[in-house]
Amino acid sequence: MQRAPALKPLPRLVAAALLPSSLLCVAPAAAQDAAATPVMLNPVVVTGSRVETESFDLPYSVDVVDMRGTQEGNLRVNVSEALNGVPGLVIQNRQNYAQDLQISVRGFGARAAFGVRGVKLIADGIPASNPDGQGQAATFNLDTAERIEVLRGPFSTVYGNHAGGVIQLFSRDGEGPPRITGGVTAGSWGTTRFGLGTEGEKNGVGFVLDASRLDTDGYRDHSEARRDQGFAKITLRPDEDSKLTLVGSGLRQKDTEDPLGVTWETYKRDPRGVEQVALDNNTRKSIDHLQGGVTYERRFGRDRLQLSAYSGTRSVTQYQSIPTGPQAAPRHAGGVVDFDRDFFGGGARWIAERNVGTGLLTVTAGIDYDEAEDARRGYQNFIGSVLGVKGTLRRNETDTITSTDPYLQAQWKQGDWLWTAGVRHSKVRFKVDDRYIVPGNGDDSGSVSYSETTPALGVAYALSPAVNVYASYGEGFETPTLNELSYASPSTGFNFDLKPSTSKQAEVGLKAIVGDATRVNVALFQIGTDDEIVVAQSSGGRTSYTNAGKTKRKGVELSVESELQAGLVARGAVTWLDARYDDAFVSRGTTVPSGNRIPGIPEVSVFGELAWSVRSGLTVAAEAIHRSKVEVNDLNDARPAPAYTLVNLRLSAEQKSGPWTFAQLLRLDNVFDREHIGSVIVGDAQGRYYEPGPERSLYGGVRATYSF
C-alpha cells in the first residue's frame, strides 16, 4: 500500500486564511515569498521525531501553523494570535505584558502564576525554557517566523524536563532578491506598533533582519507597556553538503506595569479596574533579554551531523505588592525581585538512515546540555513610608541550574506500518550559594539533583492511502522550578525535599484525508501523574510547595480543515478535557478532596473559522472561540471564571505595483462586546484570581515592501 498522498496546495490567499491567527503585515516577508509557500494539509514536521516526516504518518498529535501563510490577519504581538486553533492547547493573553502568556497543553502548565511551565518552548533550536522548566514565550519573534510546530501527548516526553507539550518556532531563511518592509499598526487601548525589516540573499548569504516597537496603554488600568524587539539571522552554505546558521535576538521592556489579578467583586464593579495594592506599590517589571546561537549541519551520504550552541543574558527587576514592613521575618526575601542571568548550552545530534530488510530505519542519537546562573537579589519594596521603591537588601544568592540530557530515537517504516521509539535520560541539578546570612536567617546554601529516564513508543498503521490509525505511550517528569524550591515553608529556606512529579501518557488516534482538500484528526488520550506539585502554605506573599498524590486527565481532540470550494476555507478544533485530582491532599491547612477539578483547565475549548478569499487580493474571515468555565483554586470553592464565546472579524488586502507590494489590515475583536475573564491566576492567596479580557477592540494596519 502506498503512502497517503499529500494534498494539493491551496491558493496563497486561502492559505493565509486557513490558520486561525495571522500576523500584521509589517514583517519583511515579500508577497512573492508567501505565494511560493502554499499551505499543505499534510505538512512536514520535525518536532517529535527530529527528522523530516509528513505529519499524517506520525503516531502522535503534532500541528503546524504556517506563519508565511498567516501574515495578513493579526497584530504580530503574542503567539496566542497564531495558536488558538490548535486542539489540546489553551493559550491565553493575560492582558499583562509583565507576566507573559498563560499556556497549557492537555493541562500541563495550567497552574503557572507567571511565564510558562510544564511546556517546552524552543526557538530556532535555542530553548526559551530555563533548565528548571520556566519559560518565556515573549522571546518568540513573530515577524520572522516561518512556522510553529505544536507537539502534544506521549512523544513530548522525549524532550525531557517539563515537556508536557512542545512549542517550537522556526524562523525563515533569507531567500530571493533583497527587499525592505516597513509597516504600522494602531488600534484600541492606545496600541501602536511599528516594524522595519529587510531580508533576502546576496552572493550566497541569506539574511533576515527585523526590529519592532510596541506601545500600549493596556486594556486594564495600570497595564501600560513598551516592548522593543530585534532579530537577526544569517545563513551560509560553506559547500553543497553543509549549512551554517547564526541567529541573534533581543527583547527589552522597561517598567512594564503589572495590573495583577482582581477579586470577583472588583471585576464586577469595573472590568478594567485593578486592586489598590497594585497602585500603592506601583507593581511593575523591567526585562532585558539578549541571546545568540549558531547551528551547523553537514551531510555524509545518507547521514547527518547537527551541532548547535547558544548563550545569552537576561536581567529582570520586578516590584511586587508583597508586604515587607519592619515586622517581616528575617527570612523574608522582600518585595523587589532583582536578578541577572547568564545562560548557555548546546547540543550534538547524529541522524543515520539505513535500509533494513524491506523497510527504512532512521536512528537519531544526541545529547543536550543547558546551564543557567542567576545572581539573585531581593529588596524591601519601600523606603520609610514610600512604597514601590527599592529598599534594604533581603536576599543575595547565586543559583545555578544545569541539565544534561542524552537521548536516542528510532523510526522504522515498512509497508503500511511506521514504528517509532525514543528514550531520554535527564539529569537536572540545582545549586544555591547563599550570601545573605544575618541574625535570624542562616546559610541556606545547598544542592539537589533530579534524574529520570523517559521512554516513548508509538505505532501507526495505514488502513488505506487516506486513513491512518495510531497508538502511543510515554513517560515524563517535571522537576520543581527554582521559585517552587525557594521556601520549605513561609518562615524557612529552600525546600530541597520537594520531589519531581512524574506522568504516564497514552494516546490513540485517527488521521484521515477526505476527498481532495479535507483533513480530519481525532485523538483520545489519558494522562496520570504522581507527586503533583501543589501549594502547601502561603503567607505574607511567600508560597511554599509540596507533593500531592495522583491526578488523572482524559480527553478527546478533534480538528478539521477543509477547502469547501475555491477560495472558501473552513477549519475547526474541539477539545474535551476532564482533569481531576485522583487523591486527596492538604493545601494551606485544608484537605482538598479527590475528584476536585484541577484549576485553570477548561473542560471544553472550541475554535472555528470561515475565510473567503478572492483573486483580487482580498480576504474576509470570521472566527469564534469558546471556553467553558474554569475553576480557580484547588478546593473549587471560589467563583469559577465563567464560560465565554467570542467572535472576531478580519479583513486584509494586498496590491502589487512594479517592485512595490502594499497590504492593509482591519480587525475587529470581540464583535459582540462580551465581558469575560480571559485568564486566571490559579490559587492566588489573596483571592485575586481573575484577569479580565478586553471589550470590543478595533485595529488597523498598513505595510509597504520594496524589492530590489
PLY file of the C-alpha trace (Angstrom):
ply
format ascii 1.0
element vertex 708
property float x
property float y
property float z
element edge 707
property int vertex1
property int vertex2
end_header
0.00 0.00 0.00
1.32 3.44 -0.88
1.76 6.39 1.41
-1.28 8.61 1.78
-0.99 11.32 -0.86
-0.06 14.86 0.01
-2.98 17.13 -0.62
-2.95 19.74 -3.32
-1.56 23.10 -2.23
-4.14 25.74 -1.53
-4.01 29.13 -3.20
-1.97 31.69 -1.33
-4.86 33.77 -0.10
-6.74 30.70 1.00
-3.61 29.58 2.81
-3.44 32.93 4.55
-6.96 32.45 5.83
-6.61 28.77 6.66
-5.00 29.24 10.05
-6.74 30.95 12.93
-4.45 33.83 13.52
-2.12 35.52 11.14
0.24 38.34 11.80
0.07 42.00 10.92
1.81 42.71 7.63
4.77 44.58 8.97
7.34 41.81 8.64
9.95 41.83 5.89
8.35 38.94 4.03
7.61 39.96 0.48
4.43 38.88 -1.22
6.24 36.59 -3.62
7.65 34.62 -0.67
4.21 33.92 0.72
2.94 32.95 -2.71
5.76 30.45 -3.05
4.84 28.72 0.21
1.34 27.29 -0.13
-0.24 25.61 2.86
-0.33 21.80 2.61
-2.85 19.78 4.54
-0.14 17.15 5.08
2.82 19.24 6.21
6.32 18.00 7.00
7.34 18.36 10.66
10.48 17.66 12.67
9.20 18.11 16.24
8.82 14.72 17.89
10.85 12.56 15.52
13.65 15.13 14.95
13.70 14.12 11.28
11.55 15.42 8.45
8.35 13.36 8.37
4.87 14.04 7.00
2.61 14.66 9.97
-0.02 12.30 8.54
2.34 9.34 9.11
3.32 10.04 12.72
1.79 8.15 15.68
1.11 11.23 17.80
-0.54 14.64 17.69
1.51 17.39 16.09
0.18 20.50 14.34
1.88 23.05 12.12
0.96 26.71 11.89
2.39 28.03 8.62
3.35 31.59 9.54
4.20 32.58 5.95
0.59 31.96 5.09
-0.76 33.82 8.12
0.67 37.32 7.83
-2.47 39.18 6.88
-4.75 38.83 9.88
-3.35 39.76 13.32
-1.15 42.06 15.33
2.05 40.01 15.47
2.46 40.72 19.16
1.64 37.50 21.05
2.00 33.89 19.92
-1.58 33.34 21.17
-2.73 35.04 17.96
-1.36 32.18 15.88
-2.17 29.15 18.03
-5.80 29.49 19.13
-6.89 26.86 16.62
-4.58 24.07 17.84
-6.59 21.42 19.75
-5.40 20.48 23.22
-3.65 23.83 23.58
-5.06 26.60 25.78
-3.14 29.81 25.27
-4.41 32.95 26.96
-3.38 36.57 26.71
-3.34 37.81 30.29
-3.57 41.44 29.15
-0.46 41.79 31.27
2.89 42.18 29.50
4.70 41.93 32.83
3.68 38.28 33.27
3.72 36.87 29.70
1.14 34.49 28.22
-0.60 31.64 30.01
-0.04 28.38 28.11
-1.16 24.83 28.90
-1.08 21.66 26.81
-3.56 18.97 27.88
-3.46 20.60 31.32
0.33 20.77 31.67
1.30 24.31 32.67
-2.18 25.46 33.76
-1.11 26.44 37.27
1.80 28.69 36.26
1.35 32.02 38.05
3.67 33.75 35.58
5.53 32.79 32.44
5.24 29.25 31.11
5.97 25.99 32.97
5.25 22.40 32.03
5.54 23.16 28.30
8.87 23.16 26.45
9.50 26.30 24.36
12.15 26.29 21.62
13.02 28.96 19.03
15.47 28.15 16.21
16.95 25.36 18.30
17.54 27.64 21.31
15.48 26.77 24.41
13.13 29.54 25.51
12.64 27.49 28.68
15.15 27.54 31.54
16.63 24.17 32.60
14.17 24.16 35.53
11.22 24.39 33.10
10.24 28.06 33.49
9.88 29.67 30.05
9.14 32.96 28.32
7.04 32.99 25.15
7.63 36.74 24.77
11.08 35.98 23.33
9.45 34.45 20.22
9.85 36.85 17.29
6.70 36.54 15.20
7.84 38.96 12.49
10.34 36.45 11.15
8.63 33.14 11.94
8.22 30.65 9.11
6.23 28.07 11.06
5.36 26.95 14.58
5.04 23.26 15.43
2.97 22.15 18.44
3.58 18.64 19.78
1.18 17.08 22.28
0.96 13.74 24.01
3.39 10.91 24.81
6.22 11.91 22.47
6.56 15.29 24.17
8.30 13.39 26.95
11.38 12.69 24.82
12.18 16.41 25.18
12.93 15.90 28.87
12.09 18.01 31.89
8.80 19.96 31.79
7.90 18.69 28.32
4.17 18.15 28.86
3.99 19.61 25.37
6.44 21.23 22.97
6.01 24.52 21.09
8.82 25.07 18.60
9.26 28.15 16.39
11.32 28.13 13.20
12.29 31.43 11.60
12.58 31.62 7.83
15.87 31.74 5.93
16.78 34.75 3.84
15.92 33.86 0.24
15.18 35.63 -3.03
16.02 39.20 -4.04
16.80 41.66 -1.23
13.79 43.65 -0.05
12.80 46.02 2.70
9.47 46.27 4.51
8.00 48.84 6.85
4.61 48.98 8.49
2.48 50.40 11.28
-0.50 49.21 13.31
-2.77 51.24 15.56
-5.89 50.47 17.50
-7.80 50.22 20.74
-6.34 50.81 24.21
-3.66 53.15 22.90
-1.93 50.39 20.95
0.64 51.21 18.27
3.24 49.00 16.67
5.99 49.93 14.20
8.11 47.43 12.30
11.03 47.66 9.92
12.89 44.76 8.33
14.92 43.55 5.43
15.70 40.11 4.06
16.92 38.23 1.01
20.01 36.54 -0.35
23.15 38.12 -1.78
26.27 36.32 -3.00
25.16 33.10 -1.36
24.49 34.69 2.04
20.90 34.68 3.29
19.91 37.37 5.77
16.82 38.30 7.81
16.86 41.45 9.95
13.89 42.84 11.88
13.13 45.44 14.54
9.83 46.49 16.08
8.37 48.61 18.85
5.04 48.05 20.59
3.41 50.69 22.78
0.13 50.16 24.59
-1.81 51.75 27.42
-3.30 48.31 28.04
-6.94 47.31 28.31
-6.77 47.27 32.09
-5.75 50.15 34.32
-2.07 50.14 35.31
-1.01 47.93 32.36
0.99 50.31 30.18
3.86 48.65 28.31
6.57 49.27 25.76
8.24 46.30 24.08
11.26 46.59 21.78
12.34 43.52 19.82
15.15 42.81 17.41
16.15 39.78 15.39
18.96 38.81 13.00
19.62 35.60 11.09
22.47 34.84 8.72
22.55 31.66 6.63
25.67 30.38 4.86
26.44 27.27 2.84
30.20 26.58 3.04
29.75 23.78 0.49
26.97 21.74 -1.07
26.85 19.33 1.91
26.79 21.79 4.81
24.83 24.72 6.21
25.79 27.27 8.87
23.18 29.45 10.58
23.71 32.29 13.04
20.80 33.84 14.95
20.55 36.64 17.48
17.59 38.29 19.18
16.79 40.79 21.86
13.81 41.88 23.95
13.54 44.97 26.12
10.66 46.08 28.34
11.24 49.00 30.69
8.93 49.46 33.69
6.09 47.39 32.26
3.12 47.98 34.57
1.64 44.91 36.29
-2.12 45.15 36.98
-2.10 41.87 38.96
-5.29 39.86 39.27
-8.51 41.17 40.76
-11.20 39.78 43.03
-14.62 38.90 41.66
-16.11 41.99 43.33
-13.61 44.30 41.65
-14.20 42.64 38.27
-17.97 43.10 38.51
-17.57 46.71 39.62
-15.08 47.64 36.90
-13.65 45.06 34.41
-10.79 47.41 33.62
-10.01 48.13 37.25
-7.15 46.97 39.48
-6.78 46.45 43.20
-5.48 49.43 45.15
-2.42 47.45 46.25
-1.13 47.46 42.65
-1.31 51.24 42.54
0.10 51.75 46.04
3.16 49.62 45.27
3.42 50.66 41.61
3.81 46.99 40.65
5.95 46.71 37.53
8.70 44.73 35.80
11.71 45.57 33.62
13.23 42.96 31.30
16.41 42.99 29.22
16.98 39.81 27.24
19.72 39.13 24.68
20.71 35.79 23.14
22.59 34.35 20.21
23.21 30.95 18.73
24.87 29.02 15.93
23.91 25.76 14.23
25.92 23.70 11.79
24.64 20.79 9.74
26.65 18.54 7.47
25.62 15.58 5.34
27.74 12.45 5.00
25.94 10.49 2.32
22.67 9.41 3.94
23.81 10.52 7.41
23.73 13.95 9.01
25.62 15.66 11.81
23.92 18.60 13.57
25.73 20.82 16.08
24.37 23.80 17.99
25.50 26.23 20.65
23.91 29.29 22.27
24.39 31.81 25.05
22.62 34.85 26.41
21.81 37.15 29.29
18.54 38.09 30.97
18.06 40.81 33.59
14.79 41.28 35.48
13.73 43.76 38.13
10.21 43.28 39.47
8.35 45.36 42.04
5.70 43.24 43.75
2.82 44.01 46.10
4.20 41.71 48.80
4.12 43.42 52.22
7.61 43.69 53.71
7.28 46.08 56.62
9.65 46.19 59.64
7.64 43.29 61.15
8.64 40.93 58.30
10.60 37.87 59.38
14.37 37.98 58.79
13.97 35.24 56.19
11.51 37.29 54.14
13.08 37.91 50.70
11.45 41.32 50.21
9.02 42.70 47.66
11.56 43.52 44.92
12.99 40.71 42.79
16.25 41.56 41.02
18.33 39.02 39.10
20.91 38.85 36.34
21.02 35.55 34.46
23.73 34.16 32.24
22.71 31.10 30.27
24.34 28.90 27.68
24.19 25.42 26.22
24.46 23.31 23.16
23.71 20.02 21.54
25.04 17.42 19.15
22.96 15.02 17.07
23.74 12.26 14.57
21.00 11.09 12.21
21.54 7.88 10.21
19.30 6.22 7.60
19.62 2.58 6.59
17.59 0.11 4.60
16.78 -2.82 6.87
15.07 -5.68 5.07
12.12 -4.20 3.21
11.92 -1.16 5.50
13.73 2.12 6.16
15.31 2.63 9.59
16.20 6.14 10.82
18.18 6.43 14.06
18.91 9.67 15.89
21.41 9.85 18.76
22.16 13.10 20.57
22.91 14.99 23.74
21.78 18.39 25.06
23.41 20.48 27.77
21.86 23.61 29.29
23.03 25.83 32.13
21.69 29.00 33.75
23.28 31.00 36.56
21.31 33.68 38.38
22.83 36.39 40.53
19.60 36.86 42.52
18.84 39.60 45.00
15.77 40.68 46.94
14.98 44.04 48.49
12.28 45.62 50.58
9.79 47.45 48.36
9.71 50.62 50.43
11.89 53.29 51.99
10.26 54.81 55.04
6.61 55.42 54.11
7.27 55.44 50.37
6.12 52.26 48.61
7.22 50.89 45.24
10.92 51.73 45.59
13.97 49.56 46.16
14.88 49.48 49.84
17.04 47.35 52.14
18.69 44.17 50.87
16.86 40.99 52.00
18.25 38.29 49.70
21.58 37.71 47.98
22.50 34.40 46.37
23.76 32.67 43.25
21.51 29.97 41.83
22.90 27.55 39.24
20.77 25.09 37.29
22.23 22.55 34.86
20.61 19.91 32.70
22.38 17.08 30.86
20.24 15.00 28.53
21.46 12.20 26.23
18.74 10.67 24.04
18.16 8.05 21.35
15.28 7.78 18.88
14.49 5.33 16.10
11.87 5.29 13.36
11.18 2.26 11.14
8.93 2.45 8.09
7.91 -0.83 6.48
4.92 -1.11 4.16
1.78 0.09 5.93
3.50 0.27 9.33
5.55 3.01 10.97
7.14 2.30 14.35
8.88 4.97 16.38
10.56 4.83 19.79
12.60 7.20 21.90
14.31 7.38 25.26
15.93 10.30 27.07
17.84 10.41 30.34
17.67 13.81 32.05
19.75 14.94 35.00
18.82 18.35 36.43
20.90 19.88 39.22
20.10 22.91 41.39
22.82 24.60 43.42
22.30 27.54 45.78
25.14 29.67 47.15
23.55 31.84 49.86
25.37 35.09 50.68
22.65 36.74 52.80
23.45 35.47 56.29
22.19 37.67 59.17
20.74 37.00 62.62
17.54 35.01 62.15
18.50 33.98 58.61
21.10 31.26 58.43
23.02 29.84 55.49
20.56 28.23 53.05
23.23 27.04 50.64
22.86 23.55 49.25
22.17 21.49 46.19
19.79 18.85 44.90
19.75 16.70 41.77
16.92 15.01 39.94
17.28 12.37 37.25
14.74 10.47 35.20
14.66 8.24 32.13
11.65 8.99 29.92
10.74 6.43 27.22
8.13 6.72 24.45
6.80 4.25 21.91
4.36 4.68 19.04
2.98 2.80 16.04
0.90 3.91 13.04
-0.87 1.71 10.50
-2.29 2.79 7.15
-5.80 1.34 6.78
-5.83 2.91 3.32
-3.80 5.55 1.47
-6.01 8.18 3.12
-6.62 6.78 6.63
-4.04 6.15 9.36
-4.68 4.85 12.87
-2.07 5.03 15.62
-1.28 4.49 19.29
1.50 5.82 21.52
2.70 5.75 25.12
5.24 7.82 27.02
6.52 8.66 30.49
7.65 12.13 31.58
8.64 14.22 34.58
8.60 17.79 35.88
11.14 18.98 38.42
10.23 21.82 40.73
11.13 25.21 39.31
13.58 27.42 41.18
10.70 29.52 42.52
8.93 26.40 43.83
12.10 25.28 45.61
12.75 28.66 47.22
10.90 28.04 50.52
10.21 24.89 52.56
7.64 26.99 54.44
6.84 30.73 54.68
9.40 31.01 57.51
12.20 28.71 56.34
14.65 28.46 53.47
15.00 26.24 50.40
12.84 23.13 50.07
15.37 20.58 48.86
12.98 17.73 49.82
10.46 18.62 47.10
10.21 15.81 44.55
9.53 15.98 40.82
6.13 14.95 39.52
6.02 12.07 37.04
3.48 11.27 34.35
2.34 8.39 32.17
0.57 9.28 28.93
-1.32 7.13 26.44
-2.96 8.20 23.16
-4.84 6.57 20.31
-6.00 8.39 17.22
-7.03 8.54 13.60
-5.81 10.78 10.79
-7.86 10.90 7.59
-7.76 12.74 4.28
-11.26 13.08 2.86
-11.58 13.92 -0.82
-9.03 16.33 -2.27
-8.93 19.09 0.33
-10.15 17.98 3.75
-8.18 16.63 6.68
-9.62 15.20 9.91
-7.63 14.33 13.05
-9.09 12.63 16.12
-7.13 11.81 19.29
-8.19 10.20 22.59
-5.76 10.43 25.48
-5.30 9.70 29.16
-2.62 11.10 31.48
-1.86 10.02 35.03
0.58 11.88 37.28
2.20 11.10 40.63
3.61 13.60 43.14
1.88 16.59 41.55
3.48 19.79 42.88
0.87 21.91 44.69
0.74 24.82 47.14
1.44 23.81 50.75
1.29 27.18 52.52
1.08 30.84 51.59
1.69 33.74 53.92
2.98 37.28 53.62
3.47 36.93 49.89
5.61 33.79 50.22
4.38 30.46 48.88
5.81 27.03 49.64
5.01 23.84 47.75
4.56 20.16 48.47
3.92 16.95 46.56
0.31 15.79 46.38
-0.88 12.38 45.24
-2.21 11.41 41.85
-4.07 13.32 39.17
-5.86 11.99 36.11
-6.61 13.73 32.83
-8.56 12.21 29.98
-9.83 13.86 26.86
-10.68 13.95 23.19
-9.34 16.27 20.48
-10.93 16.77 17.08
-9.67 19.04 14.31
-10.95 19.56 10.76
-9.69 21.77 7.96
-11.20 21.92 4.51
-11.32 23.94 1.32
-15.09 23.90 0.75
-14.73 25.45 -2.68
-12.23 27.63 -4.48
-11.43 30.50 -2.13
-13.65 29.30 0.77
-11.90 27.59 3.69
-13.28 26.28 6.96
-11.42 24.92 9.94
-12.35 23.94 13.44
-10.95 22.36 16.60
-12.72 20.92 19.66
-11.11 19.74 22.90
-12.85 17.99 25.78
-10.62 17.54 28.82
-11.62 16.13 32.21
-8.80 16.92 34.66
-9.18 15.93 38.31
-7.23 15.15 41.46
-7.23 11.40 41.98
-6.07 11.56 45.61
-6.99 13.87 48.46
-4.22 16.13 49.80
-3.69 19.00 52.22
-3.14 22.54 50.88
-2.93 25.62 53.10
-4.08 23.50 56.03
-7.27 22.33 54.29
-7.98 18.94 52.76
-8.63 19.01 49.02
-10.89 16.02 48.27
-10.26 13.57 45.46
-12.44 14.23 42.44
-11.96 18.01 42.52
-11.22 19.59 39.17
-7.67 20.78 38.58
-7.92 24.58 38.39
-7.01 26.60 35.34
-8.20 23.98 32.82
-11.43 24.47 30.83
-13.39 21.28 30.22
-14.37 22.35 26.70
-12.46 24.51 24.20
-13.77 25.22 20.71
-12.35 27.14 17.77
-13.98 27.72 14.40
-13.15 29.84 11.36
-14.58 30.54 7.95
-12.49 32.52 5.45
-13.21 33.67 1.92
-10.55 34.93 -0.48
-10.69 36.31 -3.99
-8.02 36.69 -6.66
-8.04 40.47 -6.35
-6.10 40.10 -3.09
-8.97 40.47 -0.61
-9.60 38.08 2.31
-12.56 38.27 4.69
-12.77 35.93 7.69
-14.76 35.29 10.86
-13.55 33.25 13.81
-15.19 32.11 17.03
-13.55 30.98 20.29
-15.37 29.26 23.16
-14.05 28.32 26.60
-16.11 26.61 29.29
-15.93 27.74 32.91
-12.61 27.39 34.75
-12.03 26.60 38.43
-9.61 28.99 40.10
-8.38 27.08 43.16
-7.82 23.51 44.34
-10.79 23.50 46.70
-13.16 24.50 43.86
-14.93 26.72 46.40
-14.37 30.14 44.78
-16.35 31.64 41.93
-15.19 29.91 38.72
-14.28 32.07 35.75
-17.46 31.89 33.66
-17.69 30.33 30.20
-17.46 32.71 27.26
-17.74 32.80 23.48
-16.02 35.48 21.40
-16.43 36.31 17.71
-13.69 38.13 15.75
-13.69 39.52 12.21
-10.79 40.45 9.97
-10.24 41.87 6.51
-6.94 42.01 4.66
-5.98 43.21 1.19
-2.86 43.30 -0.96
-1.82 45.12 -4.13
1.28 44.97 -6.33
2.76 47.73 -8.45
6.15 47.09 -10.02
8.71 46.48 -7.26
6.20 47.60 -4.61
3.75 45.50 -2.63
1.17 47.18 -0.39
-1.03 45.49 2.20
-3.76 46.60 4.59
-5.43 45.06 7.64
-8.64 45.78 9.53
-9.51 43.63 12.55
-12.46 43.72 14.98
-12.15 41.52 18.08
-14.97 40.60 20.46
-17.57 41.80 17.98
-20.47 41.44 20.42
-18.63 43.20 23.25
-18.83 40.32 25.73
-17.46 40.80 29.23
-15.25 37.82 30.07
-12.36 36.55 32.18
-9.53 35.97 29.75
-7.30 34.01 32.15
-6.99 33.13 35.83
-4.21 33.14 38.43
-4.58 29.71 39.98
-4.75 29.63 43.77
-3.89 33.28 44.42
-3.58 33.63 48.19
-5.44 36.96 48.24
-8.35 35.76 46.12
-7.20 37.89 43.17
-7.79 35.08 40.69
-9.26 36.94 37.72
-7.64 38.65 34.73
-10.38 40.27 32.63
-10.26 40.13 28.84
-10.82 43.18 26.62
-14.08 44.56 25.35
-14.74 45.19 21.63
-11.41 46.20 20.08
-10.56 47.62 16.65
-7.15 47.55 14.95
-5.87 48.64 11.56
-2.53 48.43 9.83
-0.66 49.10 6.60
2.67 47.96 5.20
4.83 48.53 2.16
7.53 46.26 0.69
10.09 47.26 -1.91
12.06 44.57 -3.77
15.41 45.45 -5.30
0 1
1 2
2 3
3 4
4 5
5 6
6 7
7 8
8 9
9 10
10 11
11 12
12 13
13 14
14 15
15 16
16 17
17 18
18 19
19 20
20 21
21 22
22 23
23 24
24 25
25 26
26 27
27 28
28 29
29 30
30 31
31 32
32 33
33 34
34 35
35 36
36 37
37 38
38 39
39 40
40 41
41 42
42 43
43 44
44 45
45 46
46 47
47 48
48 49
49 50
50 51
51 52
52 53
53 54
54 55
55 56
56 57
57 58
58 59
59 60
60 61
61 62
62 63
63 64
64 65
65 66
66 67
67 68
68 69
69 70
70 71
71 72
72 73
73 74
74 75
75 76
76 77
77 78
78 79
79 80
80 81
81 82
82 83
83 84
84 85
85 86
86 87
87 88
88 89
89 90
90 91
91 92
92 93
93 94
94 95
95 96
96 97
97 98
98 99
99 100
100 101
101 102
102 103
103 104
104 105
105 106
106 107
107 108
108 109
109 110
110 111
111 112
112 113
113 114
114 115
115 116
116 117
117 118
118 119
119 120
120 121
121 122
122 123
123 124
124 125
125 126
126 127
127 128
128 129
129 130
130 131
131 132
132 133
133 134
134 135
135 136
136 137
137 138
138 139
139 140
140 141
141 142
142 143
143 144
144 145
145 146
146 147
147 148
148 149
149 150
150 151
151 152
152 153
153 154
154 155
155 156
156 157
157 158
158 159
159 160
160 161
161 162
162 163
163 164
164 165
165 166
166 167
167 168
168 169
169 170
170 171
171 172
172 173
173 174
174 175
175 176
176 177
177 178
178 179
179 180
180 181
181 182
182 183
183 184
184 185
185 186
186 187
187 188
188 189
189 190
190 191
191 192
192 193
193 194
194 195
195 196
196 197
197 198
198 199
199 200
200 201
201 202
202 203
203 204
204 205
205 206
206 207
207 208
208 209
209 210
210 211
211 212
212 213
213 214
214 215
215 216
216 217
217 218
218 219
219 220
220 221
221 222
222 223
223 224
224 225
225 226
226 227
227 228
228 229
229 230
230 231
231 232
232 233
233 234
234 235
235 236
236 237
237 238
238 239
239 240
240 241
241 242
242 243
243 244
244 245
245 246
246 247
247 248
248 249
249 250
250 251
251 252
252 253
253 254
254 255
255 256
256 257
257 258
258 259
259 260
260 261
261 262
262 263
263 264
264 265
265 266
266 267
267 268
268 269
269 270
270 271
271 272
272 273
273 274
274 275
275 276
276 277
277 278
278 279
279 280
280 281
281 282
282 283
283 284
284 285
285 286
286 287
287 288
288 289
289 290
290 291
291 292
292 293
293 294
294 295
295 296
296 297
297 298
298 299
299 300
300 301
301 302
302 303
303 304
304 305
305 306
306 307
307 308
308 309
309 310
310 311
311 312
312 313
313 314
314 315
315 316
316 317
317 318
318 319
319 320
320 321
321 322
322 323
323 324
324 325
325 326
326 327
327 328
328 329
329 330
330 331
331 332
332 333
333 334
334 335
335 336
336 337
337 338
338 339
339 340
340 341
341 342
342 343
343 344
344 345
345 346
346 347
347 348
348 349
349 350
350 351
351 352
352 353
353 354
354 355
355 356
356 357
357 358
358 359
359 360
360 361
361 362
362 363
363 364
364 365
365 366
366 367
367 368
368 369
369 370
370 371
371 372
372 373
373 374
374 375
375 376
376 377
377 378
378 379
379 380
380 381
381 382
382 383
383 384
384 385
385 386
386 387
387 388
388 389
389 390
390 391
391 392
392 393
393 394
394 395
395 396
396 397
397 398
398 399
399 400
400 401
401 402
402 403
403 404
404 405
405 406
406 407
407 408
408 409
409 410
410 411
411 412
412 413
413 414
414 415
415 416
416 417
417 418
418 419
419 420
420 421
421 422
422 423
423 424
424 425
425 426
426 427
427 428
428 429
429 430
430 431
431 432
432 433
433 434
434 435
435 436
436 437
437 438
438 439
439 440
440 441
441 442
442 443
443 444
444 445
445 446
446 447
447 448
448 449
449 450
450 451
451 452
452 453
453 454
454 455
455 456
456 457
457 458
458 459
459 460
460 461
461 462
462 463
463 464
464 465
465 466
466 467
467 468
468 469
469 470
470 471
471 472
472 473
473 474
474 475
475 476
476 477
477 478
478 479
479 480
480 481
481 482
482 483
483 484
484 485
485 486
486 487
487 488
488 489
489 490
490 491
491 492
492 493
493 494
494 495
495 496
496 497
497 498
498 499
499 500
500 501
501 502
502 503
503 504
504 505
505 506
506 507
507 508
508 509
509 510
510 511
511 512
512 513
513 514
514 515
515 516
516 517
517 518
518 519
519 520
520 521
521 522
522 523
523 524
524 525
525 526
526 527
527 528
528 529
529 530
530 531
531 532
532 533
533 534
534 535
535 536
536 537
537 538
538 539
539 540
540 541
541 542
542 543
543 544
544 545
545 546
546 547
547 548
548 549
549 550
550 551
551 552
552 553
553 554
554 555
555 556
556 557
557 558
558 559
559 560
560 561
561 562
562 563
563 564
564 565
565 566
566 567
567 568
568 569
569 570
570 571
571 572
572 573
573 574
574 575
575 576
576 577
577 578
578 579
579 580
580 581
581 582
582 583
583 584
584 585
585 586
586 587
587 588
588 589
589 590
590 591
591 592
592 593
593 594
594 595
595 596
596 597
597 598
598 599
599 600
600 601
601 602
602 603
603 604
604 605
605 606
606 607
607 608
608 609
609 610
610 611
611 612
612 613
613 614
614 615
615 616
616 617
617 618
618 619
619 620
620 621
621 622
622 623
623 624
624 625
625 626
626 627
627 628
628 629
629 630
630 631
631 632
632 633
633 634
634 635
635 636
636 637
637 638
638 639
639 640
640 641
641 642
642 643
643 644
644 645
645 646
646 647
647 648
648 649
649 650
650 651
651 652
652 653
653 654
654 655
655 656
656 657
657 658
658 659
659 660
660 661
661 662
662 663
663 664
664 665
665 666
666 667
667 668
668 669
669 670
670 671
671 672
672 673
673 674
674 675
675 676
676 677
677 678
678 679
679 680
680 681
681 682
682 683
683 684
684 685
685 686
686 687
687 688
688 689
689 690
690 691
691 692
692 693
693 694
694 695
695 696
696 697
697 698
698 699
699 700
700 701
701 702
702 703
703 704
704 705
705 706
706 707
